[in-house]
Amino acid sequence: MKRSLLFLGFCAVLTGCDWMPGKPDEKVDKWRPPTAITDFHELYRENCQGCHGDGKLVAGAISLDNPTYLAVVPEATLRKVIAEGIPGTLMPPFSQAKGGMLTEEQVDIIVKGLLAWRQPLPAGTSLPPYSAPPGDATRGEALYKAYTDAIAKAGGEKMLGDGFYTNPAFLGLVTDQYLRTLIIAGRPELGIPDYRKVIPGRPLSDEDISDIVAWLISKRENEFGQPLSPDSVNTQIP
Amino acid sequence: MSEPTKKTAKNLAFDAAQGIFVWLDKRLHLTDLWEHTAGHHIPRSSASWFYVFGSATLLCLILQIVTGSLLAFAYVPSGAEAYTTLEYLTYEQPVGWFLRAMHYWGSNFMVAIMFLHMTQVFLFGAYKYPREITWISGCILMVCTLGMAFTGQVLRFDEDAYWGLGIGAAIMGRVPLIGENLVHLMLGGPIIASETLSRFFSLHVFIIPGTILALVALHLRMVLTKGINEYPEPGRLVDRNTYDKEYEEILKKDGMPFAPHGIWKDLVAAAFVLVAILACAAIFGPKGPTGPPYPTEIDTVPRPDFFFMWIFAVAALMPEYMESFLLLTGGPIILLILFALPFINNTGEKSWRRRPIAVLTVIFVYLALGLLTYLGFTSPWSPEMTAWTADPTEQSRVLDRTPLELQGLVVLQNKQCRNCHAIDGVGGKRGPDLADVGTRLTKDQMIRQVIQGGGNMPAYGKNLSPYEVEALVSYMVTLRPENQPPARDSTWPAIPPKENVSTKEAGPHAGHLEKTADPQS
């Protein structure tokens, strides 16, 4: 018995007590600065998930695993939006150079990780351009009606309240480009179809999308309920 | 004298050892020392398990000196290197982590056992005549031990240490007239820097331990000269005129040498404490270091070690107008009461069985300290700084919302409401959970609260545009359990008329009755 105990004690000293549960694990316990994180999933979880969801859980802003969105958004735009944010909107800058908390390398990791979520769209899918100037508002009104009808038909009546996309407060918080992105990519996880499923039998064309956006822009008001001219809204935002 | 017979090697060795001992004894008076210390007589009743806490505290002190000395071989007390050397000790140096863990758990045990010792002394009336100096030296030892605990926490020099120092300096700074000078004295300058660490190193390694050793010597001297308190019997009262004689009688009639008759319980208890410290060190490991002591690092939730957690909780809970008064007078008042105790209550009953106020005091103090410590550990004192970008929202709080309401959820995240307000338990806990806010506040009330703030909540009126407020509040009024009606303005009827108006899912929850917007318009 004595020898066994002595042997155990000797082993414990030899192994530096490494087997004990209290030994700190350098990989887990050692403090790392947030700038040292290079794992995409951890970066996404800490910086994006709150507003954009995690692929399974949806959130307030557009899901970043939306296949149509990922198919149309240019890589440079995606990077610019993440790094610099969109001034005047709720998308903050994440790059340290712009006042955020992420290094340029971390921004690149997030961009690459998001693009790795891209999925091939069905063969023959014609993608509209990511960005384009607004079109004909008069024509857009009828298309918008068809758009909301499609949502109602898909069971999304509850979402159509508050004026849906024409709500002045909503329009005051989003850019023209975000409206265009929403029409193109939809939010299928919430019951809002993408541009291919709005009108039965054919996808919305680039012109259709621009017209709907133009009509939505025409509904913008200032906080006193007065209509805003399209020129007063920054359409250059990515 | 006959010739000595043949001696065995064993006998020769014994004789030699005895000779050496006698030689040493004549010069060092070891036998005399033994008889007056370990061999001194104690009342038989004092050889009790209740009397082991003092020696157990002493064991912890010895352990702290040994482990602390070993840690000092590697630790560099400089602002630039202290954190690095702690990381080295924890992750690189063989058995360094275990040494740190022993030192950390040793300090925890030392503080805890010291308070048990004080409690026992208080309940057994051992502070009464003629042991006033023993009690007072013990109280000073308590202050010194807590001083060691605080300075040791600072030497960890991580973010907890940094902010702990900041709080300490802030308290010092409140002292009238000399506050600024005291802060300067404490920090070695106007800010927390390398000089601060040098000061605390000096305090932790030289000044306070030296004081403790001197006080322990005095404390033990008093224990030896005034004797260990006899086990109190109900009805046996202390009288200054007769107590000394009575104690001598007890020793004569029922006394016995401390060693070996009394000491074995202390040794068993000491062994138990040692094993417990070793076990805690092996199982739970050392504390920290947490993040480095960068003043710009705000994503931190600094908390002190457990022995100061109750002070931390008191400081966080007390109303602002009481802060300076309580922080500056609370400690001195407690100390004054402790020092005055043997003079206020010097004679009479010793047994706790006949001292209900003493028992109630102990129960009250332990309950208060326990509750405050629990609150200190569990209460959400700080916002969750990453909740706004990291915390997801439960799906029932997202689905079937209008674009405006969804945008309101984005506002809620973007403006960092989530850092203080959880939704369904996910997020910060500083403010109330918003999962049912739609049942508690009307839309108007929410707008007022968001814009003007109130309670602990700051005003966000200047940080939110009217559209952002509209979106945010539109979303928040939808936050309520299924089938539960929204909060209603008391000036509106409980059941609204149905013609031409209806309550929308979100908008009218505040008591507004609006015409249903046509989504197609």
Contacts between the chains, C-beta under 8 A, distances in Angstrom:
chain1	res1	chain2	res2	distance
A	13	B	95	7.7
A	16	B	94	4.4
A	16	B	95	5.3
A	17	B	95	5.9
A	17	B	97	7.8
A	17	B	98	4.9
A	17	B	282	6.9
A	20	B	98	7.4
A	20	B	282	4.3
A	20	B	283	7.3
A	20	B	285	7.8
A	21	B	282	7.2
A	21	B	283	5.4
A	21	B	285	7.7
A	22	B	97	7.6
A	22	B	98	7.7
A	22	B	101	5.8
A	22	B	280	7.9
A	22	B	281	6.2
A	22	B	282	5.2
A	22	B	283	5.2
A	22	B	284	5.1
A	22	B	285	3.1
A	22	B	286	7.6
A	23	B	97	5.7
A	23	B	98	7.6
A	23	B	285	6.2
A	24	B	90	5.5
A	24	B	91	6.6
A	24	B	97	5.6
A	24	B	285	5.6
A	24	B	286	6.9
A	26	B	91	4.6
A	30	B	87	6.8
A	30	B	90	7.9
A	30	B	91	6.1
A	31	B	158	7.9
A	31	B	289	7.0
A	31	B	290	6.3
A	31	B	291	4.8
A	31	B	292	6.8
A	34	B	299	7.4
A	45	B	390	6.1
A	46	B	386	5.9
A	46	B	389	6.4
A	46	B	390	4.9
A	47	B	389	4.9
A	47	B	390	7.3
A	48	B	389	6.9
A	49	B	389	7.3
A	49	B	390	5.8
A	49	B	391	7.6
A	49	B	392	5.5
A	50	B	387	7.2
A	50	B	388	5.8
A	50	B	389	4.6
A	50	B	390	5.5
A	50	B	391	5.5
A	50	B	392	6.8
A	50	B	393	8.0
A	50	B	413	4.6
A	50	B	418	6.8
A	51	B	389	7.2
A	51	B	410	5.4
A	51	B	413	4.9
A	51	B	414	7.0
A	53	B	392	6.6
A	54	B	392	6.1
A	57	B	392	4.6
A	57	B	393	7.2
A	57	B	395	6.1
A	57	B	398	7.7
A	58	B	395	6.7
A	58	B	398	5.3
A	58	B	399	7.3
A	59	B	392	6.6
A	59	B	393	5.9
A	59	B	398	6.2
A	59	B	409	6.9
A	59	B	410	7.9
A	59	B	413	7.7
A	60	B	393	7.6
A	60	B	398	7.1
A	60	B	406	4.6
A	60	B	407	6.6
A	60	B	408	7.5
A	60	B	409	3.4
A	60	B	410	3.8
A	60	B	412	7.8
A	60	B	413	6.7
A	60	B	475	8.0
A	61	B	406	7.7
A	61	B	410	5.1
A	90	B	407	7.5
A	90	B	410	4.9
A	90	B	411	6.3
A	90	B	414	4.4
A	90	B	468	7.9
A	92	B	414	6.6
A	145	B	520	6.0
A	148	B	519	6.0
A	148	B	520	5.7
A	149	B	520	7.9
A	158	B	400	4.0
A	158	B	401	7.6
A	158	B	402	7.6
A	158	B	505	6.8
A	159	B	400	6.6
A	159	B	401	6.9
A	159	B	402	5.7
A	159	B	403	7.2
A	160	B	402	7.2
A	160	B	519	3.5
A	160	B	520	7.9
A	161	B	402	4.6
A	161	B	504	6.0
A	161	B	505	6.0
A	161	B	506	7.0
A	161	B	517	6.9
A	161	B	519	6.4
A	162	B	402	4.1
A	162	B	403	7.4
A	162	B	404	4.5
A	162	B	405	7.0
A	162	B	474	6.7
A	162	B	504	7.6
A	162	B	506	6.8
A	162	B	507	6.9
A	162	B	517	6.3
A	163	B	404	7.6
A	163	B	517	5.1
A	163	B	519	6.5
A	163	B	521	7.4
A	164	B	402	6.5
A	164	B	403	6.1
A	164	B	519	5.0
A	165	B	403	5.7
A	166	B	521	7.5
A	167	B	402	7.3
A	167	B	403	6.8
A	167	B	404	4.6
A	168	B	467	7.7
A	169	B	404	5.7
A	169	B	407	7.8
A	169	B	466	7.8
A	169	B	467	4.4
A	169	B	470	4.1
A	169	B	471	5.5
A	169	B	474	7.6
A	170	B	403	5.0
A	170	B	404	4.4
A	170	B	407	5.6
A	170	B	467	8.0
A	170	B	471	6.9
A	172	B	465	7.5
A	172	B	467	3.9
A	173	B	407	5.2
A	173	B	411	7.7
A	173	B	467	5.2
A	173	B	468	6.7
A	173	B	471	6.0
A	174	B	407	7.1
A	182	B	403	8.0
A	190	B	398	7.8
A	190	B	399	6.6
A	190	B	401	8.0
A	190	B	406	7.9
A	223	B	465	7.9
A	223	B	466	4.6
A	223	B	467	6.9
